[in-house]
């Protein structure tokens, strides 16, 4: 029974996307805010209820001049629940 309670709590944990700052590596982690913007402020991060929703955003691709690629900030990012 106790294990089931922990599993239920895990399922409800919020997820977010983070990566290392490319512009200024001394900053450390930056967090995805949505609308193609990032913030070094943890409280500004976009929160996803489901890991699959965050994974879908992380898998974003762009097609430009017939070439499809994953933007570097998403390629190097991770979906986490902290």
Beta strands, then each sheet from edge to edge (+ up, - down):
strand 1: 16-20
strand 2: 29-34
strand 3: 37-39
strand 4: 62-64
strand 5: 67-69
strand 6: 78-80
sheet 1: 3+ 2- 1+ 6-
sheet 2: 4+ 5-
end
